[in-house]
């Protein structure tokens, strides 16, 4: 079976958003954010010197990769997509490109991607990786600087313009060559078979850069699928808008809807607006009947635990699969 055939049959997957943003958990200096938790640095315009210091407190001693994989299997999920690096620029694996990673910058000092990869192999679970190929708020030349404001707060922009305010002097190609490409190579060459790579939020990335990134993936992992958010019309399959529920049948197209189980991707301690099992099953059936995969997200907390309500819902979904 080819990876495209597998993807068409997979139907249901688990997305996992986990990074430093799980520590503030949607709150900074007594103020809560209304928007998605993984955007907290952007929402509160937290300087890198303060935000990066969070790494010293990140010690998720209750993280258990096998527990996560078993939960996904029990829920009837057939693949996992894990955030190797989100927009904050922090890597959830040992990167030789940047010391801003979970092994070198935290007291935990464990490569969680390595452990998750091993657990997926052990339990026969396909692994995909999310990697933010444009936005990187830890970098002066991270992308997004031509895109203006986001929906995420009155002062939030796609780029880090509080540490690096001179947008007209930014050069994404510098970040692309010196960080993005080397890190994409790392995750494609050091963690075994990767079923798919999940890029996100293209903006200033050029068609040539999207092409180069696509060819890099195929060079190191010919069977690895690439989603459409690589930008510029490239990719092997379509990532719908977040929480989008199309009504049309996709036929032979490869199509996937990424969705939240509550109202955030990254952990927020006070977001309790959970979908119940009935709602999850209804949405899943609606999408699957139209040839669309349902990629449902969980956001582990600062200790490495998938929130108890999320676990309960997924187990109920699994019992009724």
C-alpha positions, 0 to 999 in steps of 0.5 A: 500500500502506498502512503497516499492509499494509506492516508485515504484509508486512515480517516482519523488521527491525533494532532498534539500541540506541545511546547513552552506555551503549555507553561503559561497555559493562556495566562501571563502576569495575571491576564488571561488570553481569549485566543488559542494558547500556543499564540500566548507569546504573540498575544502578550508580546512577551520578549524572547528573553522572558519567554525563553526563560520558561524553558528552565522551568519546563520539566514534564516528568509525567510525560509517557509516550507510550501512554499517548500512543495507546490512547490514540489507538484506543480512540480508533486513531490511525496516525499522530501528528506532533509539533516538532517546532511551533511558531515560538521556535522551540524544538521538542527534540534535540536540535544541533541547529539551535540550543533552544530545544527541550534537551539543551534548554530544559531540566528535562533533557529528554528527546520527547520526539525520539521517545514518541517515535519509538512508541509509535514504532512499537505500537504500529502507529504512523507518525507525522510531524508538524514543523513551522516553516515560516513563522519563528518568533525566536528569530529576527528573520522569521517570516510573517512580516508582510502579513500585518495583524492576526486575529489573535489580539489587538496588538498581535502580528504574524511576526515578532515585531516587539523584539525585532521592530524593523520589518523592512530589514528582515530577510526570511531567506536567512532564516530559511537557509540557516534554520528551517532547512537544516532542522527539516533535514534533522527531523527527516533523517534522525527519527525513522519513517515519517508518514507526513510532514505538516507545514503551516502559515505560509506568507513570505515563503517564495514558490522557489522556497516551497519547491526546495522544501518539498524536494528536500522532503522527497529526497530524504523520505520519498514516501512522506506526504506533504500538506498544502500549507507548505505554500504556493500551491505545493503539497500532496494533500489539502489541509482544510481551514482549522475546524472547517467542516466541508459539505462536498464529497472530495472523491479521490482527493486527499483531504484533511480537517485539523480540529480542536477538541476544545477551543485551543490547540496548545494547553489552556488551563481554563478552556473547558469548552470540550466537545462531547463524544457524540459531537466528535463522532458526528463530525468524524462521520460527516467528514469521513463520509465525504472522504476527509480525514479528521485530525483531532488535537490534544494539548498536553499540559506542563507535566506532559499529561493529556488533559483528563477531560480530553482522555475521557472523551477520546476513550468514549469515542473509541468504545463506540467506534 
